[in-house]
Every structure is written in structure tokens, then in C-alpha cells.
């Protein structure tokens, strides 16, 4: 069964992470611009993703739904940032 997360395409490079979706503008976060990491939890499932990893910078940013191919790769990268602690990660 197709999931809403299946429509997202995540591209990860040494310089950026890009999120593409057919119904939204492409979002890009440049790693050197990363200022904040947030989790957004919703009750929109099963029609929309419930958990989103939000990466925000001063001049760039993106949101990545949990379950998307590439989510774990991005999470592995940001979880290694100095000061990252899932227990204290702000959730909206």
C-alpha cells in the first residue's frame, strides 16, 4: 500500500539536503546554514505523515517526513552534530 511519504524524494550531498514533493516547492537546507533541528508531531495520519524532521537555517530549510527513503540518512547526519540530544530536541 502506498504511503504519503512515498511521494517525497530526498537528496543528500556533502553540501546540502534537498526535499522534493510533487505538490510543494522543492526545499533545500545547506549544511553550513543549519541553525535548528526540530521534530513536528501531528495527528494527520494515515493521510499525511505524523512526524517531520525540521531543519532550519537563516537562509535555507526543509522538512522531512519520517518514513521517507532518506530520512534515516539525514537523521544519522544531524544526530552527530555537537549538542544534539534527542531527549531535549524541541517538538512542536
PyMOL CGO cylinders between C-alpha atoms (Angstrom):
from pymol import cmd
from pymol.cgo import CYLINDER

trace = [
    CYLINDER, 0.00, 0.00, 0.00, 1.36, 3.40, -0.99, 0.3, 1, 1, 1, 1, 1, 1,
    CYLINDER, 1.36, 3.40, -0.99, 2.10, 5.78, 1.89, 0.3, 1, 1, 1, 1, 1, 1,
    CYLINDER, 2.10, 5.78, 1.89, 2.11, 9.62, 1.77, 0.3, 1, 1, 1, 1, 1, 1,
    CYLINDER, 2.11, 9.62, 1.77, 5.86, 9.54, 2.48, 0.3, 1, 1, 1, 1, 1, 1,
    CYLINDER, 5.86, 9.54, 2.48, 6.44, 7.69, -0.79, 0.3, 1, 1, 1, 1, 1, 1,
    CYLINDER, 6.44, 7.69, -0.79, 5.91, 10.91, -2.79, 0.3, 1, 1, 1, 1, 1, 1,
    CYLINDER, 5.91, 10.91, -2.79, 8.94, 12.64, -1.23, 0.3, 1, 1, 1, 1, 1, 1,
    CYLINDER, 8.94, 12.64, -1.23, 12.41, 12.43, -2.81, 0.3, 1, 1, 1, 1, 1, 1,
    CYLINDER, 12.41, 12.43, -2.81, 15.35, 13.16, -0.51, 0.3, 1, 1, 1, 1, 1, 1,
    CYLINDER, 15.35, 13.16, -0.51, 18.77, 14.02, -1.92, 0.3, 1, 1, 1, 1, 1, 1,
    CYLINDER, 18.77, 14.02, -1.92, 21.73, 14.21, 0.46, 0.3, 1, 1, 1, 1, 1, 1,
    CYLINDER, 21.73, 14.21, 0.46, 25.15, 15.57, -0.50, 0.3, 1, 1, 1, 1, 1, 1,
    CYLINDER, 25.15, 15.57, -0.50, 28.13, 16.90, 1.42, 0.3, 1, 1, 1, 1, 1, 1,
    CYLINDER, 28.13, 16.90, 1.42, 26.78, 20.45, 0.88, 0.3, 1, 1, 1, 1, 1, 1,
    CYLINDER, 26.78, 20.45, 0.88, 23.00, 20.13, 1.29, 0.3, 1, 1, 1, 1, 1, 1,
    CYLINDER, 23.00, 20.13, 1.29, 19.86, 18.08, 1.78, 0.3, 1, 1, 1, 1, 1, 1,
    CYLINDER, 19.86, 18.08, 1.78, 17.04, 18.60, -0.74, 0.3, 1, 1, 1, 1, 1, 1,
    CYLINDER, 17.04, 18.60, -0.74, 13.40, 17.55, -0.36, 0.3, 1, 1, 1, 1, 1, 1,
    CYLINDER, 13.40, 17.55, -0.36, 11.19, 17.23, -3.45, 0.3, 1, 1, 1, 1, 1, 1,
    CYLINDER, 11.19, 17.23, -3.45, 7.43, 16.67, -3.48, 0.3, 1, 1, 1, 1, 1, 1,
    CYLINDER, 7.43, 16.67, -3.48, 5.10, 16.94, -6.47, 0.3, 1, 1, 1, 1, 1, 1,
    CYLINDER, 5.10, 16.94, -6.47, 2.62, 19.22, -4.65, 0.3, 1, 1, 1, 1, 1, 1,
    CYLINDER, 2.62, 19.22, -4.65, 5.09, 21.59, -2.93, 0.3, 1, 1, 1, 1, 1, 1,
    CYLINDER, 5.09, 21.59, -2.93, 8.12, 23.64, -3.82, 0.3, 1, 1, 1, 1, 1, 1,
    CYLINDER, 8.12, 23.64, -3.82, 11.48, 21.93, -3.52, 0.3, 1, 1, 1, 1, 1, 1,
    CYLINDER, 11.48, 21.93, -3.52, 13.16, 22.72, -0.19, 0.3, 1, 1, 1, 1, 1, 1,
    CYLINDER, 13.16, 22.72, -0.19, 16.91, 22.76, 0.39, 0.3, 1, 1, 1, 1, 1, 1,
    CYLINDER, 16.91, 22.76, 0.39, 18.97, 23.14, 3.53, 0.3, 1, 1, 1, 1, 1, 1,
    CYLINDER, 18.97, 23.14, 3.53, 22.67, 23.85, 3.18, 0.3, 1, 1, 1, 1, 1, 1,
    CYLINDER, 22.67, 23.85, 3.18, 24.54, 22.07, 5.98, 0.3, 1, 1, 1, 1, 1, 1,
    CYLINDER, 24.54, 22.07, 5.98, 26.68, 25.13, 6.74, 0.3, 1, 1, 1, 1, 1, 1,
    CYLINDER, 26.68, 25.13, 6.74, 23.44, 27.12, 7.31, 0.3, 1, 1, 1, 1, 1, 1,
    CYLINDER, 23.44, 27.12, 7.31, 21.88, 24.69, 9.83, 0.3, 1, 1, 1, 1, 1, 1,
    CYLINDER, 21.88, 24.69, 9.83, 20.77, 26.57, 12.96, 0.3, 1, 1, 1, 1, 1, 1,
    CYLINDER, 20.77, 26.57, 12.96, 17.97, 24.43, 14.45, 0.3, 1, 1, 1, 1, 1, 1,
    CYLINDER, 17.97, 24.43, 14.45, 16.72, 20.85, 14.43, 0.3, 1, 1, 1, 1, 1, 1,
    CYLINDER, 16.72, 20.85, 14.43, 13.09, 20.25, 15.44, 0.3, 1, 1, 1, 1, 1, 1,
    CYLINDER, 13.09, 20.25, 15.44, 10.56, 17.44, 15.41, 0.3, 1, 1, 1, 1, 1, 1,
    CYLINDER, 10.56, 17.44, 15.41, 6.98, 18.18, 14.43, 0.3, 1, 1, 1, 1, 1, 1,
    CYLINDER, 6.98, 18.18, 14.43, 4.40, 15.65, 15.60, 0.3, 1, 1, 1, 1, 1, 1,
    CYLINDER, 4.40, 15.65, 15.60, 0.88, 15.72, 14.14, 0.3, 1, 1, 1, 1, 1, 1,
    CYLINDER, 0.88, 15.72, 14.14, -2.23, 13.58, 14.24, 0.3, 1, 1, 1, 1, 1, 1,
    CYLINDER, -2.23, 13.58, 14.24, -2.71, 13.77, 10.45, 0.3, 1, 1, 1, 1, 1, 1,
    CYLINDER, -2.71, 13.77, 10.45, -2.01, 10.10, 9.73, 0.3, 1, 1, 1, 1, 1, 1,
    CYLINDER, -2.01, 10.10, 9.73, -2.69, 7.99, 7.89, 0.3, 1, 1, 1, 1, 1, 1,
    CYLINDER, -2.69, 7.99, 7.89, -3.48, 10.59, 5.19, 0.3, 1, 1, 1, 1, 1, 1,
    CYLINDER, -3.48, 10.59, 5.19, -0.35, 12.66, 5.90, 0.3, 1, 1, 1, 1, 1, 1,
    CYLINDER, -0.35, 12.66, 5.90, 2.89, 11.90, 7.72, 0.3, 1, 1, 1, 1, 1, 1,
    CYLINDER, 2.89, 11.90, 7.72, 2.72, 12.19, 11.52, 0.3, 1, 1, 1, 1, 1, 1,
    CYLINDER, 2.72, 12.19, 11.52, 6.36, 13.02, 12.31, 0.3, 1, 1, 1, 1, 1, 1,
    CYLINDER, 6.36, 13.02, 12.31, 8.52, 15.54, 10.47, 0.3, 1, 1, 1, 1, 1, 1,
    CYLINDER, 8.52, 15.54, 10.47, 12.22, 16.28, 10.96, 0.3, 1, 1, 1, 1, 1, 1,
    CYLINDER, 12.22, 16.28, 10.96, 12.61, 20.03, 10.52, 0.3, 1, 1, 1, 1, 1, 1,
    CYLINDER, 12.61, 20.03, 10.52, 15.98, 21.53, 9.61, 0.3, 1, 1, 1, 1, 1, 1,
    CYLINDER, 15.98, 21.53, 9.61, 16.11, 25.31, 9.75, 0.3, 1, 1, 1, 1, 1, 1,
    CYLINDER, 16.11, 25.31, 9.75, 18.79, 27.77, 8.77, 0.3, 1, 1, 1, 1, 1, 1,
    CYLINDER, 18.79, 27.77, 8.77, 18.97, 31.52, 8.35, 0.3, 1, 1, 1, 1, 1, 1,
    CYLINDER, 18.97, 31.52, 8.35, 18.71, 31.28, 4.57, 0.3, 1, 1, 1, 1, 1, 1,
    CYLINDER, 18.71, 31.28, 4.57, 17.55, 27.72, 3.92, 0.3, 1, 1, 1, 1, 1, 1,
    CYLINDER, 17.55, 27.72, 3.92, 15.50, 24.92, 5.41, 0.3, 1, 1, 1, 1, 1, 1,
    CYLINDER, 15.50, 24.92, 5.41, 13.43, 21.81, 4.82, 0.3, 1, 1, 1, 1, 1, 1,
    CYLINDER, 13.43, 21.81, 4.82, 11.06, 19.38, 6.48, 0.3, 1, 1, 1, 1, 1, 1,
    CYLINDER, 11.06, 19.38, 6.48, 11.39, 15.63, 6.03, 0.3, 1, 1, 1, 1, 1, 1,
    CYLINDER, 11.39, 15.63, 6.03, 8.60, 13.21, 6.90, 0.3, 1, 1, 1, 1, 1, 1,
    CYLINDER, 8.60, 13.21, 6.90, 9.50, 10.15, 8.95, 0.3, 1, 1, 1, 1, 1, 1,
    CYLINDER, 9.50, 10.15, 8.95, 9.30, 7.04, 6.80, 0.3, 1, 1, 1, 1, 1, 1,
    CYLINDER, 9.30, 7.04, 6.80, 10.63, 8.73, 3.68, 0.3, 1, 1, 1, 1, 1, 1,
    CYLINDER, 10.63, 8.73, 3.68, 13.50, 6.97, 1.95, 0.3, 1, 1, 1, 1, 1, 1,
    CYLINDER, 13.50, 6.97, 1.95, 16.46, 9.08, 3.06, 0.3, 1, 1, 1, 1, 1, 1,
    CYLINDER, 16.46, 9.08, 3.06, 15.05, 10.13, 6.46, 0.3, 1, 1, 1, 1, 1, 1,
    CYLINDER, 15.05, 10.13, 6.46, 17.37, 7.79, 8.37, 0.3, 1, 1, 1, 1, 1, 1,
    CYLINDER, 17.37, 7.79, 8.37, 20.41, 9.03, 6.41, 0.3, 1, 1, 1, 1, 1, 1,
    CYLINDER, 20.41, 9.03, 6.41, 19.61, 12.65, 7.29, 0.3, 1, 1, 1, 1, 1, 1,
    CYLINDER, 19.61, 12.65, 7.29, 18.86, 11.73, 10.91, 0.3, 1, 1, 1, 1, 1, 1,
    CYLINDER, 18.86, 11.73, 10.91, 22.20, 9.92, 11.17, 0.3, 1, 1, 1, 1, 1, 1,
    CYLINDER, 22.20, 9.92, 11.17, 23.98, 13.07, 9.95, 0.3, 1, 1, 1, 1, 1, 1,
    CYLINDER, 23.98, 13.07, 9.95, 22.23, 15.55, 12.27, 0.3, 1, 1, 1, 1, 1, 1,
    CYLINDER, 22.23, 15.55, 12.27, 22.42, 13.23, 15.28, 0.3, 1, 1, 1, 1, 1, 1,
    CYLINDER, 22.42, 13.23, 15.28, 26.21, 13.56, 15.17, 0.3, 1, 1, 1, 1, 1, 1,
    CYLINDER, 26.21, 13.56, 15.17, 26.12, 17.36, 15.48, 0.3, 1, 1, 1, 1, 1, 1,
    CYLINDER, 26.12, 17.36, 15.48, 27.66, 18.71, 18.66, 0.3, 1, 1, 1, 1, 1, 1,
    CYLINDER, 27.66, 18.71, 18.66, 24.97, 19.22, 21.30, 0.3, 1, 1, 1, 1, 1, 1,
    CYLINDER, 24.97, 19.22, 21.30, 22.39, 17.02, 19.58, 0.3, 1, 1, 1, 1, 1, 1,
    CYLINDER, 22.39, 17.02, 19.58, 20.26, 15.18, 22.14, 0.3, 1, 1, 1, 1, 1, 1,
    CYLINDER, 20.26, 15.18, 22.14, 17.02, 13.50, 21.08, 0.3, 1, 1, 1, 1, 1, 1,
    CYLINDER, 17.02, 13.50, 21.08, 15.70, 13.80, 24.65, 0.3, 1, 1, 1, 1, 1, 1,
    CYLINDER, 15.70, 13.80, 24.65, 15.93, 17.59, 24.53, 0.3, 1, 1, 1, 1, 1, 1,
    CYLINDER, 15.93, 17.59, 24.53, 15.05, 18.04, 20.85, 0.3, 1, 1, 1, 1, 1, 1,
    CYLINDER, 15.05, 18.04, 20.85, 12.21, 20.59, 20.66, 0.3, 1, 1, 1, 1, 1, 1,
    CYLINDER, 12.21, 20.59, 20.66, 8.97, 19.07, 19.45, 0.3, 1, 1, 1, 1, 1, 1,
    CYLINDER, 8.97, 19.07, 19.45, 6.10, 21.10, 18.03, 0.3, 1, 1, 1, 1, 1, 1,
]
cmd.load_cgo(trace, "trace")
